[in-house]
Amino acid sequence: MSEHVKVDRDGGLLAITLARPDRRNAITVAMYAALADAIESAAEDTSVRAITIRGEGQDFAAGNDLADFLQAAPRLDEEIPVWRLLRILATCETPIIAAVHGNCVGIGTTMLLHCDLVIADDTARFSMPFVDLALVPEAASSLLFPRLAGRRQAARYLLLCEPFGADEAVTIGLVSHRAGPEGLNQKLDEVVARLLAKPPEALRKTQALLRRGARDEILERMKAESSLFAERLQSAEVKEAIAAFFEKRKPKFSN
């Protein structure tokens, strides 16, 4: 487990917290492994009736820790913790509820596509700057965002990398519940209490039915995206984009 991922069990609830607030919860390889382990374990335990994910500090998740991620950059078709996390998020048959605030960057947004309920407060801001980093989307977001928001809106988010706020996230269906700036945890507790009061077997089977139709297609798209993602990591465009990011300058792609 990673010191930056807190996992707490309270009866039928498994609560996961991204706990790296000094780095805005930018996710490391070790954190991906810890997240995957926690959700895999919960998915296999029928006494766990709900899983929550939230972030500590001012942001939910600032995406990948780029320096850490590049040190363990995947080769084509190589298994790495982030791909394992995304697969278990897509196949987990235990309800997953995310409570988000502040910046939700990259996978901080795309993982929400695989949560059953998403609560956001007024500070939440979503962005998927994959193309700006010369990469491609992941988490089957290239499949799910056009279905959720329509192709034109998805192009705004994934081609132009335009950010959007909580109101727009509610409108397109990424967010299911809104909370005020001081009420995110209260709203999360309320939603979790309602879930835990339901008949557990009926809840689990209904959640599985909601996911069943698209599961194979989602996993196939994840596989295609991860292959392209690994390929892109070796490109000159990515090298320039990452160098520009760390040097705090605009990238130059003309060459």
C-alpha positions in Angstrom: 0.0 0.0 0.0 1.1 3.6 -0.5 1.3 6.1 2.3 -0.6 8.5 0.0 -3.7 6.3 -0.2 -5.7 5.9 3.0 -8.1 3.0 3.2 -10.6 2.8 6.1 -13.2 0.2 6.7 -16.4 1.1 8.6 -19.0 -1.7 8.6 -20.1 -2.2 5.0 -18.2 0.9 3.8 -14.7 1.0 2.4 -13.5 4.6 2.3 -10.5 5.5 0.1 -8.8 8.9 0.3 -6.1 10.2 -2.0 -3.8 11.7 0.6 -1.0 13.7 -1.1 -2.3 17.2 -0.6 1.1 18.8 -0.9 1.2 17.7 -4.5 -2.6 18.2 -5.1 -3.0 14.4 -5.0 -1.1 13.9 -8.2 -1.1 10.1 -8.5 2.1 8.1 -8.5 2.7 4.5 -9.7 2.6 3.3 -6.0 -0.7 5.1 -5.5 -2.2 3.4 -8.6 -1.1 0.0 -7.2 -2.6 0.8 -3.8 -5.9 2.0 -5.3 -6.1 -1.1 -7.5 -5.4 -3.4 -4.5 -8.0 -1.7 -2.3 -10.8 -1.8 -4.9 -10.0 -5.4 -6.1 -10.1 -6.6 -2.4 -13.4 -4.8 -1.8 -14.9 -6.2 -5.0 -14.2 -9.7 -3.8 -15.7 -9.1 -0.4 -19.5 -9.2 -0.4 -19.6 -7.7 3.1 -18.3 -4.4 1.5 -21.5 -2.7 0.3 -20.1 0.6 -0.9 -16.8 2.2 -1.8 -16.1 5.9 -1.6 -13.2 7.8 -3.2 -12.3 11.4 -2.2 -9.2 13.6 -2.1 -7.5 15.3 0.8 -6.6 19.0 0.6 -7.7 21.6 -2.0 -8.1 19.2 -5.0 -9.5 15.8 -5.8 -6.7 14.7 -8.1 -4.2 16.6 -10.3 -3.8 13.7 -12.6 -0.6 11.8 -13.1 2.6 12.7 -11.3 4.4 13.1 -14.6 8.0 12.8 -13.2 7.1 9.6 -11.4 5.0 8.2 -14.3 7.7 8.8 -16.9 10.3 6.8 -14.8 8.0 3.8 -15.2 6.6 4.6 -18.6 5.0 1.4 -20.1 6.1 -0.3 -23.2 3.5 -1.6 -25.7 1.0 -4.1 -24.1 2.9 -3.9 -20.7 0.8 -4.3 -17.6 1.1 -1.4 -15.2 -0.8 -0.4 -12.1 -2.9 2.3 -13.8 -4.3 -0.1 -16.3 -5.1 -2.6 -13.5 -6.9 0.2 -11.6 -9.0 1.2 -14.7 -10.1 -2.3 -15.4 -11.2 -2.9 -11.8 -13.1 0.4 -11.8 -14.9 -0.7 -15.0 -15.8 -4.2 -13.7 -16.3 -3.7 -9.9 -19.8 -4.9 -8.8 -19.8 -2.9 -5.6 -21.3 0.6 -5.9 -18.5 3.3 -6.1 -19.2 6.8 -5.0 -16.8 9.7 -5.6 -16.8 13.0 -3.8 -14.9 15.6 -5.8 -13.7 19.2 -5.2 -11.1 21.5 -6.7 -9.2 20.3 -9.7 -10.0 16.9 -11.3 -7.3 16.6 -14.0 -6.8 13.8 -16.5 -7.5 10.5 -14.7 -9.0 12.7 -11.9 -11.9 13.2 -14.4 -11.9 10.0 -16.4 -12.0 7.7 -13.4 -15.4 9.3 -12.6 -16.9 7.7 -15.7 -16.7 4.4 -13.8 -18.1 5.6 -10.5 -21.8 4.9 -10.0 -22.5 8.2 -8.3 -20.4 11.4 -8.3 -20.9 14.2 -5.8 -19.3 17.6 -6.6 -19.1 20.9 -4.8 -19.0 24.3 -6.4 -15.2 24.4 -6.6 -14.9 21.3 -8.8 -13.2 21.9 -12.1 -12.7 19.1 -14.6 -10.1 18.9 -17.4 -8.5 16.2 -19.7 -5.4 17.7 -21.2 -4.1 14.6 -22.8 -3.7 16.1 -26.3 -1.9 19.1 -24.8 0.6 16.6 -23.5 0.8 14.9 -26.9 -1.0 11.9 -25.4 -4.3 10.2 -26.1 -7.2 9.7 -23.6 -7.5 6.7 -21.3 -10.2 5.0 -19.1 -12.3 4.4 -22.2 -13.1 8.2 -22.1 -12.8 8.3 -25.9 -15.9 6.0 -26.0 -17.8 7.2 -22.9 -17.6 10.9 -23.2 -19.2 11.1 -26.7 -22.0 8.9 -25.3 -22.4 11.0 -22.3 -22.1 14.5 -23.7 -22.4 14.1 -27.4 -19.6 14.1 -29.9 -19.2 17.9 -30.2 -19.0 18.4 -26.5 -16.6 15.5 -26.2 -14.4 17.2 -28.9 -14.3 20.3 -26.7 -13.0 18.3 -23.8 -10.7 15.9 -25.5 -9.5 17.7 -28.6 -9.4 21.3 -27.4 -8.8 20.2 -23.8 -11.4 22.8 -22.5 -12.0 22.6 -18.8 -15.6 22.7 -17.4 -17.2 23.2 -14.0 -19.7 21.5 -11.8 -22.8 22.9 -13.5 -21.7 21.6 -16.9 -20.7 18.3 -15.3 -24.2 17.9 -13.9 -25.8 18.9 -17.3 -23.9 16.2 -19.2 -24.4 13.6 -16.5 -20.8 13.2 -15.2 -22.0 14.4 -11.8 -25.1 13.0 -10.1 -25.3 15.2 -7.0 -24.2 18.8 -6.1 -23.0 20.0 -2.7 -22.2 23.4 -1.4 -18.6 24.4 -0.6 -18.9 23.3 3.0 -21.2 20.4 2.5 -19.3 17.8 0.4 -18.6 15.3 3.2 -22.1 15.8 4.5 -23.7 15.1 1.1 -21.4 12.0 0.7 -22.4 10.7 4.1 -26.1 11.2 3.2 -25.8 9.3 -0.1 -23.7 6.5 1.5 -26.3 6.1 4.3 -29.1 5.8 1.7 -27.1 3.1 -0.2 -26.2 1.1 3.0 -29.9 1.0 4.0 -30.8 -0.8 0.8 -31.0 -4.6 0.5 -27.4 -5.5 -0.2 -27.9 -8.3 -2.7 -30.5 -6.4 -4.7 -28.2 -3.4 -4.7 -25.2 -5.4 -6.0 -27.2 -7.2 -8.7 -28.8 -4.0 -9.9 -25.4 -2.2 -10.1 -24.0 -5.2 -12.1 -27.0 -5.0 -14.5 -26.4 -1.3 -15.0 -22.8 -2.0 -16.1 -23.3 -5.3 -18.0 -24.2 -4.1 -21.5 -21.1 -2.0 -22.1 -18.5 -3.8 -20.1 -16.8 -5.7 -22.9 -16.8 -2.7 -25.2 -15.3 -0.5 -22.4 -12.5 -3.0 -21.7 -11.7 -3.3 -25.5 -11.5 0.5 -25.8 -9.3 0.7 -22.7 -6.9 -1.8 -24.3 -6.8 0.2 -27.6 -6.2 3.4 -25.7 -3.5 2.0 -23.5 -1.6 0.6 -26.5 -1.7 4.0 -28.2 -0.8 5.8 -24.9 2.3 3.6 -24.5 3.2 4.3 -28.1 2.8 8.0 -27.7 5.1 8.1 -24.7 8.0 7.3 -27.0 7.2 10.1 -29.5 9.1 13.3 -30.1 5.9 15.2 -29.5 5.6 13.9 -25.9 9.2 14.6 -25.2 8.7 18.2 -26.3 5.3 18.6 -24.4 6.8 17.2 -21.2 9.9 19.3 -21.4 7.8 22.4 -22.0 5.6 21.5 -19.0 8.6 21.2 -16.6 10.3 24.3 -18.1 7.0 26.3 -17.8 7.0 27.3 -21.4 4.8 26.8 -24.5 5.7 23.7 -26.4 6.9 24.0 -30.0 5.5 21.3 -32.3 6.3 22.9 -35.6 9.3 20.5 -36.1 
